[in-house]
Amino acid sequence: MSPFFSVIIPAYNCGHLIGETLDSALEQDFDDFEIIVVNDGSTDNTRDVIETYAKKQGMRIQVIHQKNIGEGGGRNRGIYAAQGKYLAFLDQDDLWFPWTLKTYYNVILSKNYPSILIATGTEFHSRESVIDIREDKLQAFSYDDYFSAACRQYIPAGTPGTVVNAIEAHRVGGLSEDRVIGIDQEFFLKLGEAKGVVHITSPVTVAIRRHEGNLQLNVTMAARGALLFIDKECRSMYPGKADRKWTRRKIISRWTRTVSVQCLRAKYFEQGWMIYRQTFIWHLYLGRVKYLLGFPLKYLLERALNT
């Protein structure tokens, strides 16, 4: 019999953290799930750690080893190996709480089997900082689809805390396998018209680990992602056709606007200006006067300071 949830964890060079992540997934108050760990060509001890867990847990954990193809490819390998009705995504360094899958299950049943659940997370640097978090009263809001939800307000659009109906994930072909930052956000765009989206605002169900990353590298990859998704939108590659064009562009430009400003801070002036230029008409139509006027001034100021 197929499990209700397939927990998908892509793993790359995370041998020092993946054990905590797996422990949090295994310590659930709900037990109808499988775990699929995709080792994406790790060169550290990640393989040994996950194989040790798999031997102890038997059929509960399936391990897949592949050459390094990136985060999108890792998630997709898990998606197509999954047997569950719903796919629950968990990052290699994040943590769940004991009530996480139980909460998702109860919401799915009470909300008539929506296509997507989007949960609320909290950020942390060490496991000790989240041990005092408790299970609060359930609060969840329903929408027709992701486009309807995200055009009204900010809705988190990252895979941590995301649950997707397996059929819908297959229908849209999983995630992009481009090596850029933003493929999580694009996954939601591809799922934009899937029927039934629930945003769980309480309780917190995922703890998202924050690292001191390489700002230059991250911004470069984010800029590439922003420009890629702008191009795809201009080529009408996302669902909704002309009827929902400005809904999509409102959502996309919310993300690209942030990336363009990050480019200036990281001294990637050409990329930032390109994002601004390619979305200028979008922002004009959407009435974002503050950004339209403020970005060029900030661009000129940052360029002057760095000449």
TORTOR-899348 format. One record per residue (C-alpha): residue number from 1; residue in one letter; x, y negated, z negated. Coordinates in steps of 0.02 Angstrom, whole numbers, m for minus. Each point is the difference from the previous one (the first is absolute). Layout:
+-------+-------+--------+--------+--------+
: lumza : selum :      u :      v :      w :
+-------+-------+--------+--------+--------+
:   NUM :     A :      X :      Y :      Z :
...
+-------+-------+--------+--------+--------+
***
This chain:
+-------+-------+--------+--------+--------+
: lumza : selum :      u :      v :      w :
+-------+-------+--------+--------+--------+
:     1 :     M :      0 :      0 :      0 :
:     2 :     S :     66 :   m172 :     47 :
:     3 :     P :     47 :   m119 :   m142 :
:     4 :     F :    m96 :   m161 :    m20 :
:     5 :     F :    158 :   m107 :      4 :
:     6 :     S :    165 :     16 :     89 :
:     7 :     V :    130 :   m108 :    m87 :
:     8 :     I :    128 :    m57 :    128 :
:     9 :     I :    172 :    m56 :    m59 :
:    10 :     P :    134 :    m46 :    128 :
:    11 :     A :    173 :     11 :    m79 :
:    12 :     Y :    167 :    m71 :     53 :
:    13 :     N :    155 :     m7 :   m112 :
:    14 :     C :   m103 :    m12 :   m158 :
:    15 :     G :     68 :    145 :   m101 :
:    16 :     H :     18 :   m110 :   m154 :
:    17 :     L :   m184 :    m53 :      4 :
:    18 :     I :   m104 :    132 :     88 :
:    19 :     G :    m11 :    107 :   m157 :
:    20 :     E :    m94 :   m136 :    m95 :
:    21 :     T :   m117 :    m23 :    148 :
:    22 :     L :    m38 :    186 :     12 :
:    23 :     D :    m26 :     12 :   m188 :
:    24 :     S :   m130 :   m138 :      8 :
:    25 :     A :    m91 :     90 :    142 :
:    26 :     L :      2 :    165 :    m91 :
:    27 :     E :    m65 :    m73 :   m163 :
:    28 :     Q :   m173 :    m37 :     69 :
:    29 :     D :   m164 :     27 :    m91 :
:    30 :     F :    m68 :     64 :    167 :
:    31 :     D :     71 :    158 :     76 :
:    32 :     D :    m75 :     26 :    174 :
:    33 :     F :    149 :    m61 :    100 :
:    34 :     E :    158 :     50 :     91 :
:    35 :     I :    162 :    m98 :     12 :
:    36 :     I :     97 :    m16 :    163 :
:    37 :     V :    176 :    m70 :    m17 :
:    38 :     V :     84 :    m46 :    165 :
:    39 :     N :    189 :    m10 :    m19 :
:    40 :     D :     45 :   m122 :    138 :
:    41 :     G :    180 :     49 :     28 :
:    42 :     S :     66 :    m45 :   m173 :
:    43 :     T :    188 :      5 :    m26 :
:    44 :     D :     m1 :     m1 :   m191 :
:    45 :     N :    m72 :    132 :   m119 :
:    46 :     T :   m182 :    m33 :     47 :
:    47 :     R :    m15 :    170 :     85 :
:    48 :     D :     60 :     92 :   m155 :
:    49 :     V :   m117 :    m95 :   m117 :
:    50 :     I :   m158 :     29 :    100 :
:    51 :     E :     43 :    182 :     35 :
:    52 :     T :     21 :     27 :   m188 :
:    53 :     Y :   m173 :    m73 :    m31 :
:    54 :     A :    m75 :    103 :    141 :
:    55 :     K :     68 :    162 :    m71 :
:    56 :     K :    m75 :    m37 :   m170 :
:    57 :     Q :   m170 :    m53 :     69 :
:    58 :     G :    m24 :    134 :    133 :
:    59 :     M :   m137 :    m39 :    125 :
:    60 :     R :    m38 :   m168 :    m80 :
:    61 :     I :    148 :    m85 :     88 :
:    62 :     Q :     43 :     19 :    184 :
:    63 :     V :    170 :    m64 :     52 :
:    64 :     I :     39 :    m52 :    178 :
:    65 :     H :    177 :    m41 :     56 :
:    66 :     Q :     31 :   m101 :    157 :
:    67 :     K :    133 :   m111 :     77 :
:    68 :     N :    m11 :   m183 :    m46 :
:    69 :     I :   m134 :    m84 :    105 :
:    70 :     G :    m60 :   m133 :   m122 :
:    71 :     E :   m144 :    m32 :   m118 :
:    72 :     G :   m138 :      7 :    130 :
:    73 :     G :     61 :    165 :     69 :
:    74 :     G :     15 :     72 :   m174 :
:    75 :     R :   m178 :    m46 :    m45 :
:    76 :     N :    m64 :     66 :    166 :
:    77 :     R :     84 :    168 :    m26 :
:    78 :     G :    m92 :     11 :   m165 :
:    79 :     I :   m164 :    m54 :     77 :
:    80 :     Y :      4 :    138 :    130 :
:    81 :     A :     53 :    133 :   m124 :
:    82 :     A :   m134 :    m46 :   m127 :
:    83 :     Q :   m146 :    114 :    m37 :
:    84 :     G :    m98 :   m118 :   m111 :
:    85 :     K :   m159 :    m95 :     40 :
:    86 :     Y :     80 :   m162 :    m58 :
:    87 :     L :    180 :    m58 :     12 :
:    88 :     A :     70 :    m87 :   m154 :
:    89 :     F :    162 :    m93 :     36 :
:    90 :     L :    135 :    m16 :   m132 :
:    91 :     D :    170 :    m81 :     28 :
:    92 :     Q :    157 :     92 :    m51 :
:    93 :     D :     39 :   m119 :   m144 :
:    94 :     D :   m175 :    m48 :    m60 :
:    95 :     L :   m101 :     76 :   m141 :
:    96 :     W :   m179 :     55 :    m26 :
:    97 :     F :    m96 :      2 :   m163 :
:    98 :     P :    m87 :    157 :    m66 :
:    99 :     W :   m170 :    m69 :     54 :
:   100 :     T :     50 :    m49 :    178 :
:   101 :     L :    m70 :    145 :    102 :
:   102 :     K :   m149 :     20 :   m117 :
:   103 :     T :    m44 :   m182 :     31 :
:   104 :     Y :     16 :     21 :    188 :
:   105 :     Y :   m108 :    156 :     m2 :
:   106 :     N :   m138 :    m80 :   m102 :
:   107 :     V :     m3 :   m153 :    112 :
:   108 :     I :     m7 :    105 :    159 :
:   109 :     L :   m149 :     97 :    m65 :
:   110 :     S :    m93 :   m150 :    m70 :
:   111 :     K :     30 :   m107 :    156 :
:   112 :     N :    m60 :    131 :    126 :
:   113 :     Y :    169 :     56 :     67 :
:   114 :     P :     78 :   m161 :     68 :
:   115 :     S :    139 :      7 :    128 :
:   116 :     I :    124 :   m100 :   m102 :
:   117 :     L :     37 :    m37 :   m183 :
:   118 :     I :    113 :   m145 :    m44 :
:   119 :     A :     54 :     m1 :   m181 :
:   120 :     T :     81 :   m126 :   m116 :
:   121 :     G :    181 :     17 :    m52 :
:   122 :     T :    121 :    m76 :   m122 :
:   123 :     E :    185 :    m34 :     26 :
:   124 :     F :    138 :     71 :   m109 :
:   125 :     H :    188 :     23 :    m11 :
:   126 :     S :     11 :    146 :   m123 :
:   127 :     R :   m123 :    134 :    m55 :
:   128 :     E :      3 :    m65 :   m179 :
:   129 :     S :    m83 :   m161 :     58 :
:   130 :     V :   m161 :     89 :     53 :
:   131 :     I :    m25 :    124 :   m144 :
:   132 :     D :   m120 :   m118 :    m90 :
:   133 :     I :   m120 :    m18 :    147 :
:   134 :     R :   m169 :     77 :    m38 :
:   135 :     E :   m147 :     58 :    105 :
:   136 :     D :   m125 :   m143 :     10 :
:   137 :     K :   m182 :      5 :     51 :
:   138 :     L :    m27 :     37 :    185 :
:   139 :     Q :    m37 :   m147 :    112 :
:   140 :     A :    m11 :     20 :    188 :
:   141 :     F :    m68 :   m101 :    147 :
:   142 :     S :    m66 :     72 :    163 :
:   143 :     Y :     15 :    m69 :    176 :
:   144 :     D :    m57 :     58 :    172 :
:   145 :     D :    179 :     16 :     62 :
:   146 :     Y :    174 :    m71 :    m26 :
:   147 :     F :    m27 :   m146 :    118 :
:   148 :     S :   m154 :    m51 :    m99 :
:   149 :     A :     94 :     11 :   m164 :
:   150 :     A :    162 :    m85 :     50 :
:   151 :     C :    m76 :   m146 :     94 :
:   152 :     R :    m91 :    m56 :   m158 :
:   153 :     Q :    142 :     11 :   m124 :
:   154 :     Y :    175 :     68 :    m26 :
:   155 :     I :     m5 :    190 :     m9 :
:   156 :     P :    164 :     94 :    m36 :
:   157 :     A :     57 :     87 :    159 :
:   158 :     G :    143 :    112 :    m51 :
:   159 :     T :      2 :    188 :    m11 :
:   160 :     P :     27 :      4 :   m190 :
:   161 :     G :   m172 :     26 :    m74 :
:   162 :     T :    m78 :     44 :    168 :
:   163 :     V :   m112 :    148 :     35 :
:   164 :     V :    m59 :     37 :    177 :
:   165 :     N :   m121 :    128 :     68 :
:   166 :     A :    108 :    126 :     94 :
:   167 :     I :   m110 :     m1 :    154 :
:   168 :     E :     17 :   m190 :     16 :
:   169 :     A :    188 :      7 :    m22 :
:   170 :     H :     11 :    127 :    141 :
:   171 :     R :   m119 :   m101 :    109 :
:   172 :     V :    114 :   m152 :      2 :
:   173 :     G :    159 :    102 :     22 :
:   174 :     G :     72 :    m32 :   m172 :
:   175 :     L :    125 :   m140 :    m29 :
:   176 :     S :    114 :    m87 :    123 :
:   177 :     E :    173 :     79 :      4 :
:   178 :     D :     86 :   m164 :     44 :
:   179 :     R :    142 :    m37 :   m122 :
:   180 :     V :    m69 :   m165 :    m62 :
:   181 :     I :    m79 :    m66 :   m159 :
:   182 :     G :   m188 :    m16 :     11 :
:   183 :     I :    m54 :    170 :     66 :
:   184 :     D :   m109 :     19 :   m156 :
:   185 :     Q :    m94 :   m158 :     45 :
:   186 :     E :    m17 :     57 :    179 :
:   187 :     F :    m72 :    167 :    m56 :
:   188 :     F :   m145 :    m97 :    m75 :
:   189 :     L :    m23 :    m95 :    163 :
:   190 :     K :     m9 :    164 :     94 :
:   191 :     L :   m130 :     58 :   m127 :
:   192 :     G :    m89 :   m167 :      8 :
:   193 :     E :   m171 :     65 :     52 :
:   194 :     A :      1 :    165 :    m95 :
:   195 :     K :   m165 :      3 :    m95 :
:   196 :     G :      1 :    m27 :   m187 :
:   197 :     V :    137 :    m89 :    m97 :
:   198 :     V :      6 :     m9 :   m189 :
:   199 :     H :    117 :   m116 :    m95 :
:   200 :     I :     31 :     63 :   m177 :
:   201 :     T :     47 :   m147 :   m109 :
:   202 :     S :      0 :     98 :   m164 :
:   203 :     P :     78 :    106 :    m67 :
:   204 :     V :    178 :    m21 :     61 :
:   205 :     T :     46 :    162 :     87 :
:   206 :     V :    177 :    m24 :     65 :
:   207 :     A :    160 :    m77 :    m67 :
:   208 :     I :    106 :    m73 :    139 :
:   209 :     R :    187 :     m2 :    m33 :
:   210 :     R :     91 :   m159 :     48 :
:   211 :     H :    184 :      3 :     46 :
:   212 :     E :    129 :   m134 :     29 :
:   213 :     G :      4 :     29 :    187 :
:   214 :     N :    100 :    m74 :    142 :
:   215 :     L :    m97 :   m158 :     43 :
:   216 :     Q :     86 :    m26 :    168 :
:   217 :     L :    m35 :    176 :     60 :
:   218 :     N :   m180 :      0 :    m63 :
:   219 :     V :    m42 :   m166 :     81 :
:   220 :     T :     78 :     54 :    165 :
:   221 :     M :   m108 :    157 :      5 :
:   222 :     A :   m154 :    m97 :    m55 :
:   223 :     A :     26 :   m127 :    139 :
:   224 :     R :     15 :    139 :    127 :
:   225 :     G :   m159 :     76 :    m66 :
:   226 :     A :    m94 :   m165 :      4 :
:   227 :     L :     49 :    m32 :    181 :
:   228 :     L :    m43 :    178 :     49 :
:   229 :     F :   m174 :     m9 :    m74 :
:   230 :     I :    m32 :   m172 :     77 :
:   231 :     D :     46 :     76 :    168 :
:   232 :     K :   m114 :    150 :    m26 :
:   233 :     E :   m145 :   m114 :    m46 :
:   234 :     C :     29 :   m105 :    155 :
:   235 :     R :     m5 :    161 :    103 :
:   236 :     S :   m166 :     51 :    m83 :
:   237 :     M :     70 :    157 :    m80 :
:   238 :     Y :   m102 :     m9 :   m160 :
:   239 :     P :   m184 :     48 :    m23 :
:   240 :     G :   m144 :   m121 :      0 :
:   241 :     K :     17 :    m67 :    178 :
:   242 :     A :    m41 :   m183 :     32 :
:   243 :     D :   m140 :     m3 :   m128 :
:   244 :     R :    123 :     10 :   m145 :
:   245 :     K :    150 :    m85 :     77 :
:   246 :     W :      3 :   m145 :   m123 :
:   247 :     T :    m27 :    114 :   m148 :
:   248 :     R :    155 :     99 :     51 :
:   249 :     R :    100 :   m158 :     32 :
:   250 :     K :    m49 :    m73 :   m167 :
:   251 :     I :     64 :    157 :    m86 :
:   252 :     I :    158 :     16 :    105 :
:   253 :     S :     47 :   m184 :    m15 :
:   254 :     R :    m18 :      7 :   m189 :
:   255 :     W :    144 :    125 :      1 :
:   256 :     T :    103 :    m82 :    137 :
:   257 :     R :    m14 :   m172 :    m81 :
:   258 :     T :     85 :     67 :   m155 :
:   259 :     V :    136 :     84 :    102 :
:   260 :     S :     36 :   m159 :     98 :
:   261 :     V :     32 :    m95 :   m161 :
:   262 :     Q :    110 :    140 :    m66 :
:   263 :     C :    101 :    m13 :    161 :
:   264 :     L :     41 :   m182 :    m37 :
:   265 :     R :     54 :     41 :   m177 :
:   266 :     A :    113 :    138 :     66 :
:   267 :     K :     69 :   m115 :    137 :
:   268 :     Y :    m78 :    100 :    142 :
:   269 :     F :    m58 :   m158 :     86 :
:   270 :     E :    m29 :     68 :    175 :
:   271 :     Q :   m109 :    143 :    m59 :
:   272 :     G :   m101 :   m113 :   m115 :
:   273 :     W :    m28 :   m128 :    137 :
:   274 :     M :    m49 :    136 :    124 :
:   275 :     I :   m133 :     67 :   m119 :
:   276 :     Y :    m66 :   m177 :    m26 :
:   277 :     R :     m4 :    m37 :    185 :
:   278 :     Q :    m86 :    162 :     49 :
:   279 :     T :   m137 :    m22 :   m130 :
:   280 :     F :    m21 :   m189 :     17 :
:   281 :     I :   m167 :     12 :     92 :
:   282 :     W :    m63 :    127 :   m126 :
:   283 :     H :     35 :   m115 :   m146 :
:   284 :     L :    m73 :   m149 :     93 :
:   285 :     Y :   m161 :     94 :     32 :
:   286 :     L :     m5 :     58 :   m182 :
:   287 :     G :     26 :   m176 :    m64 :
:   288 :     R :    163 :     32 :    m93 :
:   289 :     V :     58 :   m180 :     10 :
:   290 :     K :    115 :     10 :   m151 :
:   291 :     Y :    102 :    139 :     80 :
:   292 :     L :     m1 :    m79 :    173 :
:   293 :     L :     72 :   m162 :    m67 :
:   294 :     G :    103 :     67 :   m143 :
:   295 :     F :     97 :    136 :     91 :
:   296 :     P :     87 :   m115 :    127 :
:   297 :     L :     50 :   m119 :   m139 :
:   298 :     K :     72 :    143 :   m102 :
:   299 :     Y :     85 :     69 :    155 :
:   300 :     L :     86 :   m166 :     35 :
:   301 :     L :     49 :    m23 :   m182 :
:   302 :     E :     75 :    174 :    m14 :
:   303 :     R :     93 :    m20 :    164 :
:   304 :     A :     71 :   m167 :    m57 :
:   305 :     L :     58 :     74 :   m164 :
:   306 :     N :     90 :    141 :     90 :
:   307 :     T :     91 :    m96 :    136 :
+-------+-------+--------+--------+--------+
***
